[in-house]
């Protein structure tokens, strides 16, 4: 594969403005990504407030969190994300209120096409698929949220899970691929 073919494929997938936007975002976010302490939190929040599609209130974003396609990312109140998490909002990502993301999570709303075996995957288009994370969701460390998934209100995703399908409200999902192991609401009702 030539560099020219790869570059043309990227233009086709993202568009020229998309590539320029990604480049500018990456430099601006790089400036504040690793800053420690209160100053780091404040500077990151100020930049995110300008760059995100929506950010309702102060968010806690630990150092070294990576965001791509910030304008397609919409976040509610009391959003917190731990270090080394990667969020690619090419297809749109909506995050509700009171959402907690552990460290090393991957949330990617774009899926590489691979159906044509004669064309390298890098030259095939990316299909955007929106991800919705509703209110009160907690995602454990090292989890992966696949394109097109909705995590319903109150869902808990166990550490290391790979979520390939949408969840039910207040479900606890674990494993690869993630499967429901219980409903939080029922457990709370039984103990009262």
Order of alpha helices (4+ residues) and beta strands (2+ residues): alpha-alpha-alpha-beta-beta-beta-beta-beta-beta-beta-beta-beta-beta-beta-beta-beta-beta-beta-beta-beta-beta-beta-alpha
